[in-house]
Amino acid sequence: MRITTTVSSPVARSFRVDQCAGLFDVQLAERSSETFDVEIPDPAGPWKIGAIIGPSGSGKSTVSRALIEQVPGATLIDHFDWPAADAILDGFPAELDTDLITATLGAVGFASPPAWVRPYRVLSGGQKFRSDLARAILLDAPLVLFDEFTSVVDRRVAKVGSACVHKAIHKGKARCARFVAVSCHYDILPWLRPDWHLDMADGRLHVAQEAAKGKAKARGNSPGDHPSSSASTASAATPPAGFGRLLLATTI
């Protein structure tokens, strides 16, 4: 599936703008525009987890917004409105069973019943991230994109949270059909183990080996025939060393 989108804004001329243009030899036009043209797997294809990664300003959120416009029912999450005083348990949709909510919180690494009865605003950064994550994967949607994935937590929590998302989704603990992490952090990839990731730094799509094998088998070709199938771009087949110790230390 190809996504082509352009962001554009008028240029408000001023002394400072003209001075900056002269200093850095920038040709000013009436509008400043940038076009992104990328390829992603079919949103209805046989995958569960994807990732859109790249440096700040590389177009991750722009491409994500263009993607959800093309997929009916898809949603892009950048924050949730949590109750100011109620427990986080009561911030989840009313139709969800309490057992499902608590099981999902545990599945994303937030197994702390005493903290579940506190308001979102008093939780730690890591607890807030996991609460948002649990609420995101419990959305009844064909595709959920999570913007700024792991951006507000330390890298240890980010890695454990990513591994927990992979495990929760592949064990059927999510209501969303597909999940895409949108992040500027490349270190999540071995832990999240997405079926594909789009690197906005160069616009290249990378398909994990297992996903490439499945597509090749469906076409009757060998895995090596797939243009995006390579060991350098494949997700790790097993969690990185130390995953068990990290997860145990985080969830207890």
NUBA-449923 format. One record per residue (C-alpha): residue in three letters; chain; x, y, z. Coordinates in Angstrom, 1 decimal. Example, Ala and Ser with C-alpha at 12.3 -4.5 7.8 and 13.67 -1.06 7.14 Angstrom:
residues 2
<rest:ALA	kette:A	east:12.3	north:-4.5	up:7.8>;
<rest:SER	kette:A	east:13.7	north:-1.1	up:7.1>;
This chain:
residues 252
<rest:MET	kette:A	east:0.0	north:0.0	up:0.0>;
<rest:ARG	kette:A	east:1.5	north:3.3	up:-1.1>;
<rest:ILE	kette:A	east:1.0	north:6.5	up:1.0>;
<rest:THR	kette:A	east:1.7	north:9.8	up:-0.6>;
<rest:THR	kette:A	east:1.0	north:12.9	up:1.5>;
<rest:THR	kette:A	east:2.1	north:16.5	up:1.5>;
<rest:VAL	kette:A	east:2.3	north:19.0	up:4.3>;
<rest:SER	kette:A	east:2.2	north:22.6	up:3.4>;
<rest:SER	kette:A	east:2.0	north:26.0	up:5.2>;
<rest:PRO	kette:A	east:2.2	north:29.6	up:4.1>;
<rest:VAL	kette:A	east:5.5	north:31.5	up:4.6>;
<rest:ALA	kette:A	east:4.9	north:34.7	up:6.6>;
<rest:ARG	kette:A	east:7.6	north:37.0	up:5.4>;
<rest:SER	kette:A	east:9.3	north:39.2	up:8.0>;
<rest:PHE	kette:A	east:12.7	north:40.9	up:8.5>;
<rest:ARG	kette:A	east:14.0	north:37.9	up:10.5>;
<rest:VAL	kette:A	east:12.7	north:35.4	up:7.9>;
<rest:ASP	kette:A	east:14.3	north:37.3	up:5.1>;
<rest:GLN	kette:A	east:17.5	north:37.7	up:7.1>;
<rest:CYS	kette:A	east:17.7	north:34.0	up:7.8>;
<rest:ALA	kette:A	east:17.0	north:33.2	up:4.2>;
<rest:GLY	kette:A	east:19.9	north:35.4	up:3.1>;
<rest:LEU	kette:A	east:22.3	north:34.0	up:5.7>;
<rest:PHE	kette:A	east:21.6	north:30.4	up:4.7>;
<rest:ASP	kette:A	east:20.9	north:30.9	up:1.0>;
<rest:VAL	kette:A	east:17.3	north:29.6	up:1.3>;
<rest:GLN	kette:A	east:15.0	north:30.3	up:-1.6>;
<rest:LEU	kette:A	east:11.7	north:31.5	up:-0.1>;
<rest:ALA	kette:A	east:8.4	north:30.6	up:-1.7>;
<rest:GLU	kette:A	east:4.8	north:31.6	up:-0.8>;
<rest:ARG	kette:A	east:4.4	north:28.2	up:0.8>;
<rest:SER	kette:A	east:6.7	north:25.7	up:2.5>;
<rest:SER	kette:A	east:5.9	north:22.1	up:1.5>;
<rest:GLU	kette:A	east:7.2	north:18.6	up:2.0>;
<rest:THR	kette:A	east:6.0	north:15.4	up:0.4>;
<rest:PHE	kette:A	east:6.3	north:11.9	up:1.8>;
<rest:ASP	kette:A	east:6.0	north:8.9	up:-0.5>;
<rest:VAL	kette:A	east:6.3	north:5.6	up:1.3>;
<rest:GLU	kette:A	east:5.2	north:2.0	up:1.1>;
<rest:ILE	kette:A	east:3.6	north:-0.1	up:3.9>;
<rest:PRO	kette:A	east:2.1	north:-3.5	up:4.0>;
<rest:ASP	kette:A	east:-1.6	north:-4.0	up:3.2>;
<rest:PRO	kette:A	east:-3.5	north:-2.9	up:6.4>;
<rest:ALA	kette:A	east:-5.7	north:-6.0	up:5.9>;
<rest:GLY	kette:A	east:-2.8	north:-8.3	up:5.4>;
<rest:PRO	kette:A	east:-1.6	north:-11.2	up:7.6>;
<rest:TRP	kette:A	east:0.3	north:-9.2	up:10.2>;
<rest:LYS	kette:A	east:-0.3	north:-8.0	up:13.7>;
<rest:ILE	kette:A	east:2.4	north:-5.6	up:14.8>;
<rest:GLY	kette:A	east:4.1	north:-2.8	up:12.7>;
<rest:ALA	kette:A	east:6.3	north:0.1	up:13.5>;
<rest:ILE	kette:A	east:7.0	north:3.5	up:12.0>;
<rest:ILE	kette:A	east:10.3	north:4.8	up:13.3>;
<rest:GLY	kette:A	east:12.7	north:7.7	up:12.4>;
<rest:PRO	kette:A	east:14.2	north:10.9	up:13.7>;
<rest:SER	kette:A	east:12.2	north:13.7	up:15.0>;
<rest:GLY	kette:A	east:10.7	north:15.7	up:12.1>;
<rest:SER	kette:A	east:11.1	north:12.8	up:9.6>;
<rest:GLY	kette:A	east:7.3	north:12.6	up:9.0>;
<rest:LYS	kette:A	east:6.2	north:9.7	up:11.2>;
<rest:SER	kette:A	east:3.1	north:11.4	up:12.5>;
<rest:THR	kette:A	east:2.2	north:12.8	up:9.1>;
<rest:VAL	kette:A	east:2.4	north:9.4	up:7.5>;
<rest:SER	kette:A	east:0.4	north:7.9	up:10.4>;
<rest:ARG	kette:A	east:-2.4	north:10.4	up:10.0>;
<rest:ALA	kette:A	east:-2.5	north:9.7	up:6.2>;
<rest:LEU	kette:A	east:-2.7	north:6.0	up:6.9>;
<rest:ILE	kette:A	east:-5.7	north:6.2	up:9.3>;
<rest:GLU	kette:A	east:-7.5	north:8.3	up:6.7>;
<rest:GLN	kette:A	east:-7.3	north:5.3	up:4.3>;
<rest:VAL	kette:A	east:-8.4	north:2.6	up:6.8>;
<rest:PRO	kette:A	east:-12.0	north:2.9	up:8.0>;
<rest:GLY	kette:A	east:-12.2	north:2.6	up:11.8>;
<rest:ALA	kette:A	east:-8.4	north:3.1	up:12.3>;
<rest:THR	kette:A	east:-7.3	north:5.4	up:15.1>;
<rest:LEU	kette:A	east:-4.1	north:7.3	up:16.0>;
<rest:ILE	kette:A	east:-3.5	north:7.6	up:19.7>;
<rest:ASP	kette:A	east:-1.3	north:10.5	up:21.1>;
<rest:HIS	kette:A	east:-3.0	north:10.7	up:24.5>;
<rest:PHE	kette:A	east:-6.1	north:9.6	up:26.4>;
<rest:ASP	kette:A	east:-8.4	north:11.8	up:28.5>;
<rest:TRP	kette:A	east:-8.3	north:10.1	up:31.9>;
<rest:PRO	kette:A	east:-10.6	north:11.0	up:34.8>;
<rest:ALA	kette:A	east:-9.0	north:13.6	up:37.1>;
<rest:ALA	kette:A	east:-10.0	north:11.9	up:40.4>;
<rest:ASP	kette:A	east:-11.3	north:8.4	up:39.5>;
<rest:ALA	kette:A	east:-9.2	north:5.3	up:39.6>;
<rest:ILE	kette:A	east:-7.5	north:4.3	up:36.3>;
<rest:LEU	kette:A	east:-9.8	north:1.2	up:36.3>;
<rest:ASP	kette:A	east:-12.7	north:3.6	up:35.8>;
<rest:GLY	kette:A	east:-11.0	north:5.3	up:32.9>;
<rest:PHE	kette:A	east:-11.5	north:2.4	up:30.6>;
<rest:PRO	kette:A	east:-14.7	north:2.1	up:28.5>;
<rest:ALA	kette:A	east:-17.7	north:1.1	up:30.6>;
<rest:GLU	kette:A	east:-18.4	north:-1.9	up:28.4>;
<rest:LEU	kette:A	east:-15.1	north:-3.6	up:29.3>;
<rest:ASP	kette:A	east:-15.2	north:-6.3	up:32.0>;
<rest:THR	kette:A	east:-13.0	north:-5.6	up:35.0>;
<rest:ASP	kette:A	east:-11.3	north:-9.0	up:34.6>;
<rest:LEU	kette:A	east:-10.3	north:-8.1	up:31.1>;
<rest:ILE	kette:A	east:-8.9	north:-4.7	up:32.1>;
<rest:THR	kette:A	east:-6.8	north:-6.0	up:35.0>;
<rest:ALA	kette:A	east:-5.6	north:-8.9	up:32.8>;
<rest:THR	kette:A	east:-4.5	north:-6.5	up:30.1>;
<rest:LEU	kette:A	east:-2.8	north:-4.1	up:32.6>;
<rest:GLY	kette:A	east:-0.8	north:-7.1	up:33.8>;
<rest:ALA	kette:A	east:-0.1	north:-8.2	up:30.3>;
<rest:VAL	kette:A	east:1.6	north:-4.9	up:29.5>;
<rest:GLY	kette:A	east:3.7	north:-5.1	up:32.6>;
<rest:PHE	kette:A	east:1.6	north:-3.1	up:35.0>;
<rest:ALA	kette:A	east:0.7	north:-5.8	up:37.5>;
<rest:SER	kette:A	east:0.1	north:-3.6	up:40.6>;
<rest:PRO	kette:A	east:-3.4	north:-3.7	up:42.0>;
<rest:PRO	kette:A	east:-2.7	north:-1.1	up:44.7>;
<rest:ALA	kette:A	east:-1.8	north:1.4	up:41.9>;
<rest:TRP	kette:A	east:-4.8	north:0.5	up:39.8>;
<rest:VAL	kette:A	east:-7.1	north:2.3	up:42.2>;
<rest:ARG	kette:A	east:-5.2	north:5.6	up:42.0>;
<rest:PRO	kette:A	east:-5.9	north:8.4	up:39.6>;
<rest:TYR	kette:A	east:-3.9	north:8.6	up:36.4>;
<rest:ARG	kette:A	east:-2.4	north:11.9	up:37.3>;
<rest:VAL	kette:A	east:-0.5	north:10.6	up:40.4>;
<rest:LEU	kette:A	east:1.0	north:7.6	up:38.6>;
<rest:SER	kette:A	east:4.7	north:7.4	up:37.6>;
<rest:GLY	kette:A	east:5.7	north:8.0	up:34.0>;
<rest:GLY	kette:A	east:6.2	north:4.2	up:33.5>;
<rest:GLN	kette:A	east:2.8	north:3.4	up:35.0>;
<rest:LYS	kette:A	east:1.1	north:6.1	up:32.9>;
<rest:PHE	kette:A	east:2.7	north:4.7	up:29.7>;
<rest:ARG	kette:A	east:1.5	north:1.2	up:30.5>;
<rest:SER	kette:A	east:-2.0	north:2.4	up:31.4>;
<rest:ASP	kette:A	east:-2.2	north:4.2	up:28.0>;
<rest:LEU	kette:A	east:-0.8	north:1.1	up:26.3>;
<rest:ALA	kette:A	east:-3.4	north:-1.2	up:27.9>;
<rest:ARG	kette:A	east:-6.2	north:1.2	up:26.9>;
<rest:ALA	kette:A	east:-4.9	north:1.4	up:23.4>;
<rest:ILE	kette:A	east:-4.8	north:-2.3	up:22.7>;
<rest:LEU	kette:A	east:-8.2	north:-2.7	up:24.2>;
<rest:LEU	kette:A	east:-9.7	north:-0.4	up:21.6>;
<rest:ASP	kette:A	east:-12.1	north:-2.3	up:19.3>;
<rest:ALA	kette:A	east:-10.5	north:-1.1	up:16.1>;
<rest:PRO	kette:A	east:-9.1	north:-2.7	up:12.9>;
<rest:LEU	kette:A	east:-5.9	north:-0.7	up:13.3>;
<rest:VAL	kette:A	east:-4.4	north:1.3	up:16.3>;
<rest:LEU	kette:A	east:-1.4	north:3.5	up:15.9>;
<rest:PHE	kette:A	east:0.3	north:4.6	up:19.1>;
<rest:ASP	kette:A	east:2.2	north:7.9	up:18.5>;
<rest:GLU	kette:A	east:5.3	north:8.8	up:20.5>;
<rest:PHE	kette:A	east:5.6	north:5.2	up:21.6>;
<rest:THR	kette:A	east:8.0	north:4.9	up:24.6>;
<rest:SER	kette:A	east:9.0	north:8.6	up:24.2>;
<rest:VAL	kette:A	east:8.3	north:9.5	up:27.8>;
<rest:VAL	kette:A	east:9.8	north:6.6	up:29.6>;
<rest:ASP	kette:A	east:13.4	north:5.4	up:30.3>;
<rest:ARG	kette:A	east:14.8	north:2.9	up:27.9>;
<rest:ARG	kette:A	east:14.6	north:0.0	up:30.3>;
<rest:VAL	kette:A	east:10.8	north:0.5	up:30.7>;
<rest:ALA	kette:A	east:10.6	north:1.1	up:27.0>;
<rest:LYS	kette:A	east:12.2	north:-2.3	up:26.2>;
<rest:VAL	kette:A	east:10.1	north:-4.2	up:28.7>;
<rest:GLY	kette:A	east:6.9	north:-2.5	up:27.6>;
<rest:SER	kette:A	east:7.7	north:-3.3	up:23.9>;
<rest:ALA	kette:A	east:8.2	north:-7.0	up:24.7>;
<rest:CYS	kette:A	east:5.0	north:-7.1	up:26.7>;
<rest:VAL	kette:A	east:3.0	north:-5.6	up:23.8>;
<rest:HIS	kette:A	east:4.4	north:-8.3	up:21.5>;
<rest:LYS	kette:A	east:3.5	north:-11.0	up:24.0>;
<rest:ALA	kette:A	east:0.0	north:-9.6	up:24.7>;
<rest:ILE	kette:A	east:-1.0	north:-9.2	up:21.1>;
<rest:HIS	kette:A	east:0.3	north:-12.6	up:20.0>;
<rest:LYS	kette:A	east:-1.5	north:-14.3	up:22.9>;
<rest:GLY	kette:A	east:-4.8	north:-12.7	up:21.9>;
<rest:LYS	kette:A	east:-5.1	north:-10.3	up:24.8>;
<rest:ALA	kette:A	east:-5.8	north:-7.3	up:22.6>;
<rest:ARG	kette:A	east:-9.1	north:-6.2	up:21.0>;
<rest:CYS	kette:A	east:-7.5	north:-4.2	up:18.2>;
<rest:ALA	kette:A	east:-6.7	north:-6.3	up:15.1>;
<rest:ARG	kette:A	east:-3.4	north:-4.6	up:14.4>;
<rest:PHE	kette:A	east:-1.1	north:-2.4	up:16.3>;
<rest:VAL	kette:A	east:1.6	north:0.1	up:15.0>;
<rest:ALA	kette:A	east:4.1	north:1.7	up:17.2>;
<rest:VAL	kette:A	east:5.2	north:5.2	up:16.1>;
<rest:SER	kette:A	east:8.5	north:6.1	up:17.7>;
<rest:CYS	kette:A	east:11.8	north:7.9	up:17.3>;
<rest:HIS	kette:A	east:13.6	north:5.1	up:19.2>;
<rest:TYR	kette:A	east:15.2	north:2.3	up:17.2>;
<rest:ASP	kette:A	east:16.0	north:0.3	up:20.3>;
<rest:ILE	kette:A	east:12.4	north:-1.0	up:20.6>;
<rest:LEU	kette:A	east:12.6	north:-3.1	up:17.5>;
<rest:PRO	kette:A	east:14.3	north:-6.2	up:19.0>;
<rest:TRP	kette:A	east:11.8	north:-6.2	up:21.8>;
<rest:LEU	kette:A	east:8.6	north:-5.3	up:20.0>;
<rest:ARG	kette:A	east:9.5	north:-7.7	up:17.2>;
<rest:PRO	kette:A	east:7.2	north:-6.1	up:14.6>;
<rest:ASP	kette:A	east:6.2	north:-7.9	up:11.4>;
<rest:TRP	kette:A	east:7.4	north:-4.9	up:9.6>;
<rest:HIS	kette:A	east:8.9	north:-1.5	up:10.2>;
<rest:LEU	kette:A	east:9.0	north:1.6	up:8.1>;
<rest:ASP	kette:A	east:12.2	north:3.7	up:8.6>;
<rest:MET	kette:A	east:11.4	north:7.3	up:7.9>;
<rest:ALA	kette:A	east:15.1	north:8.2	up:7.9>;
<rest:ASP	kette:A	east:15.3	north:6.8	up:4.4>;
<rest:GLY	kette:A	east:11.7	north:5.8	up:3.6>;
<rest:ARG	kette:A	east:12.5	north:2.1	up:3.4>;
<rest:LEU	kette:A	east:10.1	north:-0.6	up:4.4>;
<rest:HIS	kette:A	east:11.6	north:-3.6	up:6.2>;
<rest:VAL	kette:A	east:9.7	north:-6.9	up:6.5>;
<rest:ALA	kette:A	east:10.6	north:-9.4	up:9.2>;
<rest:GLN	kette:A	east:11.8	north:-12.8	up:8.0>;
<rest:GLU	kette:A	east:8.8	north:-14.7	up:9.3>;
<rest:ALA	kette:A	east:6.4	north:-12.3	up:7.6>;
<rest:ALA	kette:A	east:8.4	north:-12.5	up:4.4>;
<rest:LYS	kette:A	east:8.3	north:-16.3	up:4.5>;
<rest:GLY	kette:A	east:4.5	north:-16.2	up:4.8>;
<rest:LYS	kette:A	east:4.1	north:-13.9	up:1.8>;
<rest:ALA	kette:A	east:6.6	north:-15.9	up:-0.2>;
<rest:LYS	kette:A	east:4.8	north:-19.2	up:0.6>;
<rest:ALA	kette:A	east:1.5	north:-17.7	up:-0.4>;
<rest:ARG	kette:A	east:3.0	north:-16.8	up:-3.8>;
<rest:GLY	kette:A	east:4.8	north:-20.1	up:-4.2>;
<rest:ASN	kette:A	east:8.3	north:-18.4	up:-4.1>;
<rest:SER	kette:A	east:11.2	north:-18.9	up:-1.8>;
<rest:PRO	kette:A	east:11.7	north:-16.5	up:1.1>;
<rest:GLY	kette:A	east:14.8	north:-15.1	up:-0.5>;
<rest:ASP	kette:A	east:12.7	north:-13.9	up:-3.5>;
<rest:HIS	kette:A	east:11.0	north:-11.3	up:-1.3>;
<rest:PRO	kette:A	east:12.7	north:-7.9	up:-1.9>;
<rest:SER	kette:A	east:12.5	north:-6.8	up:1.7>;
<rest:SER	kette:A	east:13.5	north:-10.1	up:3.3>;
<rest:SER	kette:A	east:17.0	north:-9.9	up:4.8>;
<rest:ALA	kette:A	east:18.7	north:-10.9	up:8.1>;
<rest:SER	kette:A	east:19.7	north:-7.3	up:8.7>;
<rest:THR	kette:A	east:16.1	north:-6.1	up:8.7>;
<rest:ALA	kette:A	east:14.3	north:-9.0	up:10.3>;
<rest:SER	kette:A	east:13.0	north:-8.8	up:13.8>;
<rest:ALA	kette:A	east:14.6	north:-11.0	up:16.4>;
<rest:ALA	kette:A	east:13.1	north:-14.4	up:16.6>;
<rest:THR	kette:A	east:13.5	north:-14.5	up:20.4>;
<rest:PRO	kette:A	east:13.6	north:-11.9	up:23.1>;
<rest:PRO	kette:A	east:17.0	north:-10.3	up:23.7>;
<rest:ALA	kette:A	east:19.2	north:-11.7	up:26.5>;
<rest:GLY	kette:A	east:18.0	north:-10.6	up:29.9>;
<rest:PHE	kette:A	east:14.4	north:-10.2	up:28.9>;
<rest:GLY	kette:A	east:13.2	north:-12.6	up:31.6>;
<rest:ARG	kette:A	east:15.1	north:-10.8	up:34.3>;
<rest:LEU	kette:A	east:13.9	north:-7.4	up:33.2>;
<rest:LEU	kette:A	east:10.3	north:-8.5	up:33.0>;
<rest:LEU	kette:A	east:10.4	north:-10.2	up:36.4>;
<rest:ALA	kette:A	east:11.9	north:-7.1	up:38.0>;
<rest:THR	kette:A	east:9.3	north:-4.8	up:36.4>;
<rest:THR	kette:A	east:6.1	north:-6.7	up:37.0>;
<rest:ILE	kette:A	east:6.5	north:-7.9	up:40.6>;
